[in-house]
Amino acid sequence: MEINAFGVEEWLNVWEKSATYDIAQSTISSMTMDEILNLDGNQGEEFYKLLNSQKMNYGWIEGSPEFKTEVAKLYKNIDPDNVLQTNGATGANHLALYALVNPGDHVIAEYPSYQQLYDIPKSLGADVDFWQIHEEDNWYPSIDELKQLVRPDTKLICLNNANNPTGTILDREFLEQVVEIAKEVDAYILVDEVYLPLDNPDKFVSIVDLYDKGIATNSLSKTYSVPGVRVGWVVSNSELADIFRKYRDYTMICCGVFNDMLAVYVLRHRQQVLKRNRQLVLNNLEILKNWIDNEPRASVILPQAVSTSFPKLDIPEDIEEFCIKLLEEKGVLLVPGNRFDIPGHVRLGYCASEETLKNGLTKLSEFMHEQYD
Ligand SMILES: Cc1ncc(COP(=O)(O)O)c(C=O)c1O
């Protein structure tokens, strides 16, 4: 089975460990184990009490009942039975696509977005149409274009809400229109929902709260700042959950007892995590805005308090070569836009620590002006 190289992951795998100022990532600054354990205000006593008495067997195969209950609380109308734990959102997307897509199926995918959402269906032999996002429309795709792309045999529409790399939230009104179109042809809608607008989570609506044939994937990696736990989930209706169960047995068995427990503990303390992250996102967004306002070589459609942004840089050079030189000379890491098939832009993960962000932006400006003024 052929598959394209994963542009962003391939870039990060090569370069991320050499960065001094890593402003390429889309996670809201990851928490240390110390920070995580102190969420209970008692240095993890609560967590260790549970953990120490656990056998390190396979544990709960689909995720513990506690995990499923905590995840179900994130939605209006999800039965915990229909929550399946996965190896990150990556595992959730893979599971859903592997279970649903057959050779020759028609799939429509928001493009660019998280590359799994179009290149896995392609690798499975689907006929994939790209539903382009447009900078002039604040990085929204157009409903009229979806109407042109959809076919009576469309099986699946894939979206990334909020979008990586642009940080654009697809609002309820827009999603309702997508649902209407999907209903007409009885298509599924898979939405990767790892990013949440931290200024006002109510701006966000999950696809599973709008559409019975909706599938939502998510994880602890971005909004909850614990990518190291490698825990994600897929939620859907019960018929779909049963289909996913069958394929899941072949691909993962479980996420591990330790990981499940840590995930439950973080989810139980999610209000504290969200409070920490709201402060960080809003504070860093101001720093990003100020930088953009004072940097003539950069412009951006601001992300909606989501932890990734996609500024345009005015530089007369190949964007990937620029990013390599920037890293080598100033220690600043970005993701070049060609990795999302949009050269001229960079993914700027502004939710690094405040110090890293400030230093990274200062050095980025220095470098652009030294090189091109
Ligand atoms: C949209 C999107 N989905 C999934 C992932 C991967 O998430 P996880 O760490 O949960 O596998 C990423 C990571 O960048 C992402 O941007």
The ligand as an SDF file (V2000), in Angstrom:
LIG
                    3D

 16 16  0  0  0  0  0  0  0  0999 V2000
   -5.4310   17.9700   13.7740 C   0  0  0  0  0  0  0  0  0  0  0  0
   -4.5430   17.0110   14.4900 C   0  0  0  0  0  0  0  0  0  0  0  0
   -4.9880   15.7830   14.7620 N   0  0  0  0  0  0  0  0  0  0  0  0
   -4.2320   14.8860   15.4150 C   0  0  0  0  0  0  0  0  0  0  0  0
   -2.9550   15.2050   15.8260 C   0  0  0  0  0  0  0  0  0  0  0  0
   -2.1490   14.1900   16.5550 C   0  0  0  0  0  0  0  0  0  0  0  0
   -2.6680   14.0930   17.8380 O   0  0  0  0  0  0  0  0  0  0  0  0
   -2.2400   12.9750   18.8650 P   0  0  0  0  0  0  0  0  0  0  0  0
   -1.0120   13.4420   19.5460 O   0  0  0  0  0  0  0  0  0  0  0  0
   -3.4030   12.9130   19.7800 O   0  0  0  0  0  0  0  0  0  0  0  0
   -2.0440   11.7120   18.1190 O   0  0  0  0  0  0  0  0  0  0  0  0
   -2.4340   16.4700   15.5480 C   0  0  0  0  0  0  0  0  0  0  0  0
   -1.0550   16.8310   15.9410 C   0  0  0  0  0  0  0  0  0  0  0  0
   -0.4640   17.7570   15.4690 O   0  0  0  0  0  0  0  0  0  0  0  0
   -3.2520   17.3900   14.8780 C   0  0  0  0  0  0  0  0  0  0  0  0
   -2.8290   18.6270   14.5990 O   0  0  0  0  0  0  0  0  0  0  0  0
  1  2  1  0
  2  3  1  0
  2 15  2  0
  3  4  2  0
  4  5  1  0
  5  6  1  0
  5 12  2  0
  6  7  1  0
  7  8  1  0
  8  9  2  0
  8 10  1  0
  8 11  1  0
 12 13  1  0
 12 15  1  0
 13 14  2  0
 15 16  1  0
M  END
$$$$
